[in-house]
């Protein structure tokens, strides 16, 4: 399935920001899953935007990474990083 050029969904924004923060903090999906009490498969699906994550689990993931939840749902949070990578 090919993605359109439309704006990313909120689920995709959360997943991308979650992955970026996790990688910046050098935390594996397995470690994030253990710390948050969720499964590694679930974390992977959330990061890929394949899972519709609940607000409660969003909070668990943000807390496990030590970042405010609002940062993970902010579409502009990593705009500067994306600009430098492109």
Secondary structure, 3 states (H helix, E strand, C coil): CCCCCCCCCHHHHHHHHHHHHHHHCCCCHHHHHHHHCCCHHHHHHHHCCCCCCCHHHHHHHHHHHCCCHHHHCCCCCCHHHHHHHC
